[in-house]
Amino acid sequence: MFETLKKIIATVLEDDSLRETLTLESDLINEVELDSLQMITFILGVEDAFGVEIVYEDLDLEYLRSIEAFMAFLNRMNQEVV
């Protein structure tokens, strides 16, 4: 999951070198600096890659404070669907 998220971020930002520098602690807003349009593109990429539908109202800002927090959010979503 982590590698897929790094790939999506690198694609959105058009910077393949990010795949080598992103960590689980990377903050999607303050460090990666995804703007609002890039964030939507990122979310759409995540939905396509993982076959999920993210309800934007459920996407709390805290889930974007690190890639690890976002992964936990995705895992919780998958558990709720099952």
C-alpha positions in Angstrom: 0.0 0.0 0.0 2.8 2.4 0.9 4.6 1.9 -2.4 1.3 2.5 -4.3 0.6 5.7 -2.4 4.1 7.0 -3.1 3.7 6.2 -6.8 0.3 8.1 -6.9 1.9 11.1 -5.1 4.8 11.2 -7.5 2.5 11.0 -10.4 0.3 13.7 -9.2 3.2 16.0 -8.5 5.0 14.9 -11.7 8.2 14.2 -9.7 9.3 10.6 -9.7 12.2 11.3 -7.3 9.5 11.6 -4.5 9.2 7.8 -4.6 12.7 7.7 -3.0 12.2 10.5 -0.4 8.7 10.0 0.9 8.4 8.3 4.3 5.5 7.0 6.4 5.8 10.3 8.3 5.6 12.6 5.3 2.8 15.2 5.8 0.7 15.3 2.6 -0.3 19.0 3.2 2.7 20.7 4.8 5.6 18.6 3.5 4.4 17.2 0.2 2.4 20.4 -0.3 -0.5 18.9 -2.3 -2.7 21.8 -3.3 -6.5 21.4 -3.5 -6.6 20.3 -7.1 -3.7 17.9 -6.5 -5.4 16.5 -3.5 -8.5 15.7 -5.5 -6.3 14.0 -8.2 -4.5 12.1 -5.4 -7.9 10.9 -3.9 -9.1 9.9 -7.3 -5.9 7.9 -7.9 -6.3 6.2 -4.5 -9.9 5.3 -5.3 -8.8 3.8 -8.6 -5.8 2.0 -7.2 -7.5 0.4 -4.3 -11.1 0.1 -5.6 -12.6 2.2 -2.8 -14.9 5.2 -2.7 -13.7 7.9 -0.3 -16.5 10.0 1.2 -14.9 13.5 1.4 -16.9 14.3 4.6 -15.2 11.3 6.3 -11.7 12.5 5.3 -10.5 14.4 8.3 -7.5 16.7 8.1 -5.7 14.5 10.6 -5.6 11.7 8.1 -3.5 13.9 5.8 -0.8 14.6 8.4 1.2 11.6 7.4 1.1 8.8 4.8 0.9 6.4 7.7 -2.3 8.2 9.0 -3.8 8.1 5.5 -3.0 4.3 5.3 -4.8 3.8 8.7 -7.8 5.7 7.3 -7.9 3.4 4.2 -7.6 0.3 6.4 -10.5 1.5 8.6 -12.5 2.1 5.5 -11.9 -1.4 4.3 -12.8 -2.9 7.7 -16.1 -1.0 7.7 -17.0 -2.4 4.3 -16.4 -6.0 5.3 
